[in-house]
């Protein structure tokens, strides 16, 4: 199975906080790897300096994440009467 790449438009981009170093990433692209149950978030990475309050751009980075299945449930169906 081939990886899937989703390139986000400016309106779809979002901010994500790293659990490793509490840095912030503006996510521009998402890669999905179904066979290895992983995703990669690609975008611009910023370190947050709490001692001298500032945000420091680090450059373009990739954040690798594992996918964990938590549950499977039926979607609710709503009627439009």
Secondary structure, DSSP 4 states (H G I P E B T S, - for coil): ---EEEEPPTTT-EEEE-TTT--EEEEEEEEEETTTTEEEEEEEEEEEETTTTEEEEEEEEEEEEE-------PPP-----
